[in-house]
């Protein structure tokens, strides 16, 4: 085992679903960020581009809510992505103060490359899972998520 490998979690943390979910999310973000940088963007920029590809024409305020970050943070990311030719701001017809956000053709190509990277990382992550184990895990995680959403509503 290398010195860079994370230590084994103590038993209480191995059974704490909230801790595991947070840690798994952190590890995914770390792996995706490393891979995204190799393609030319950061992990957070990747998430911005992906969100805009699913929701073209949203405002920075809506994007900030989707990503659960401050509007100023999104604004700075959009500034960088616009300078890189990956995002376009267009005036909102109904509100002179707002801008609608769109990805550019260059970003669409980049997202295709990033999708391949994501698929490779996911294949590595799930390499020792049988298809039925994967299906059961997805089913259980969706049920857990549904329970949390119901508690918020």
N, C-alpha and C positions, 0 to 999 in steps of 0.2 A: 504494500500500500504506500502510495507517495505521500509526501508531507502536505501536498495540496488537497488531498481528499478530505471531505468534511468528516468530523467525528461522528460516530454512531450516536444517535439520539438517545437520551435517557428514557427508560421505559415509560414514565408518565407522559412524555411528549410524543412517544410512538402511538399512544392511544387517544391523544387529544386531537379530535378532528379539526378544530379551528386552527390549532398550531400547524398540523400537517398540511391543511389546505393553503395556509399562508406561506409555509415553507416551500411547498411544491410550486406555487405561483411565483415566488421569488426565484427559485431555481430555473423555471421556464423562462422568466424574463431575462435572467442572466445569460442563459444559453442563446436565446433569440437575439439579445443585444450583441453578443459576440459575433454571431453569424451575420446579423444585419450590417455591422460595421465592415465586414469583409466585402459586402455588396455595395457599400457606400452611404448608408444611413445609420442612424442610431435606432435602438429598439423603440423609444418613444416616438421618433419620427415615423417609423414603420406603422405604429398603431394609429397615428394621425392620418397617414395616407390610406390605411385600410378603412378607417371610419369614414373618410370622405368618399371612398369608392363605393361604400354601401349607402351613404347619405349625401349624394351630390347636391350642392346648393344650400347647405345649412350654414348658419352663422357661427362665428367664433364662440358666442355664448352657449349655443346648443352643443357645439363640439366639446366645449369645456365640461358641460354636464355629462355628456356621453363618456368622456374619458376620466371623469371624477378628478379634475384638476382645476386650478384657478384660471380664470379667463386671461390674466396677464401671461401665464405660462404658455397657454395655447397661442396667444398673440405672438410671442417671441418665436415659438416653433414655426408658426405660419410664416413669419418674416424670413426665417432661414430657408424654409422650403420654397418660398416664392423666389428668393435670390438664386436658388439652385435650379429654378425652372421646373419644379415639381408640383407647385400649387398656384392657382390663379384666383385672384380676388376680383369679384364683379360687384358693382353697386347693386344694392337691393332696391327694386323699383318702389317699394312701399315705405322705405325708411332710408333717408339720405345718410343717416349715421351708420348704418349697418352694411356689411359686406357679405356676399355669398361666396362660399368656398368650393372650388372644383379642383380635381387633380388634372394634370396635363397628360398628353400622350406619353411623354417620357416617364411619368410616374406610373402609368398603366403598365409599361414594359417592366419597370423596376418591380412593381408589385407581382408580376408574373415570375420574375426571378426569385423574389422573396418567398413566394408560394412554394416553389420547388425546394428552397432551403427549409421552410417550415415542414414540408412533407418528409424530408429526410430526417430532420430532428425528431419528428413524431414517430417515424419508423424505428429509429434507434431507441427512443424512450419506451416504446411498446414491444420491443423485440422478444421479450420473454413472456408475453401474454398470449394465451390462446384466444381465438376469436370470441368464444363464448364468455371468457373472463372479461374481455373488453366490453362486450355488450352489457354484461351485468354491472360492471363498474359505471358505465355511462348511465344506465337506468337508475342506479343508486344515487349517483351524484345529482342527476336531475331531480330526483325525489327530495334530496337534501336541499337543493336550491329552491324548489317549489315551497318547501316548508318555511324557508327563510323569507321568501317573497311574501308568503301569506301572513307572516308575523309583522311585516312592514306595512302591509295594506290596511 
